[in-house]
Amino acid sequence: MISDIETLLNAIVCTVTAVRLLTFRRCGAGYVRWGAYLAYGLTLATGSVAIRIVMGTYEGPTDPAELFINIVLCFLVLRSRGNVVQLFKVK
């Protein structure tokens, strides 16, 4: 059982991020090896946080700074529609 709101919010944010990264489709975009590895690592990291929270093995309450970082990452991944290479492109 998740007892505090920050931990619940962190689980939701990490789940949304992981699912969006998992459902990314290139739709004609070129393959970028480092982008694929980065997306894989981010999917594993955010997914494991969500799974650990749900399973009850997540250590301690969620740090507000960690939650803020995860919210920003989630926002950026959603804005780029799951394309992590777009996170590093400068216009």
PyMOL commands that set and color helices and strands:
alter all, ss='L'
color gray80, all
select helices_A, chain A and resi 5-22+33-55+64-79+84-88
alter helices_A, ss='H'
color red, helices_A
deselect
rebuild
show_as cartoon
